[in-house]
Amino acid sequence: MSTEMISKPDANPILLAVLDLLICYLPIGHFMIGQTKKAIIFYVATLLLSWVGIGFLIPWIAAYDAYLLGQKLQRGESIGINENGLSFLNSVPGFN
């Protein structure tokens, strides 16, 4: 488990959420805060679940997660490289 921490007090939670939805559902907001692994997992999950008709849900989950993490960063707190804003993601393989 990595203990690398991310600090970005200039983070804008709304911008991070919008960027996660904007470009073909590619989670740009997560890339911007340094959570590359999570961004890739969200994108792959979106593509795979689109085949069964529910892929559109993943970007909304990603956007809300980015928003919550962005709020924490904006308050001057640090987040872990694998930290989740949504607690249920801790039980999903790959997100912890």
N, C-alpha and C positions, 0 to 999 in steps of 0.2 A: 504494500500500500504506500503510495507516494504521499509525502508530507509537504510537497511544494504548495506554497500559498500565493494567491493572486490579490494584489491591491490596486484598485483603480478608483480613487475617490471622485474622479471626474465622470464616472459612468452615468449614463442617462437611461434609467430603466425603461422608459417608454420607447426610446430609440432602439434599444436592444430587442425588445419584443417585436417592434415593427420590422426590424431587419430579419428576424427569424421567420417572418411570414412573406417578405417582399419578393425575393428572387427565387422563383420556382421552389418555394418551400425549403431552400437551402438555409440552414440555421446560422446565418452570418453573425448574429448577436453572440452566439456561443463562441464562434471563432474570435470575435473581437475581445472577449474577456479572457481568452486563453484556454478555453475548454474544448480543444480540438477533438479529442477522443469522443466526447459526448456529442459534439456537432455531427461527426461522421455517423455515429450510432443512430441519432435522430433521423438523419437523411436516409440512411439505408432502411430503417424501419418504415419510413414514409413510402419509399419505393416498393418495398415488399408487401406492405399492407394495402397498397393501392390496388394490387391484383385481386384482393377480396373485397374491395369497396370501402374500406375504413381508413385508408392512408391519410385522408384529409384531416383526421383527428390529431395525428401526431404533431404537425406544425403548431397547432393551437396549444398543445401541452408544452411543447418546446418554448413557445413564446411566453407562456405564463411562468415557466421555470426561469427563463432569462430575465423576465421582469422582477421576479422575487430576488434573484441573485444580484441584479442591478441595484435594487433598493438597498441591499446589504452593503454593496460596494460604495454606493453614494453616501451612506452614513459613515464611511471611513473604516468599515470593518474589512477584514480579509476573508477570502473564501478559499477553500481547498480546491486543488486542481480537479478533483472528482466530486466536489460537493454538489448536492441537489437542493434546489429551492422547494421542490415538492417532495415531501417525505415518502410517498409511495414509490418513487423511483429508486429508493434505496433497496427495495426488494426485487427490482428487475435486474436480471443478469447483465453485466456490462456497465451499469450505472453506478457501481460502488467501488 
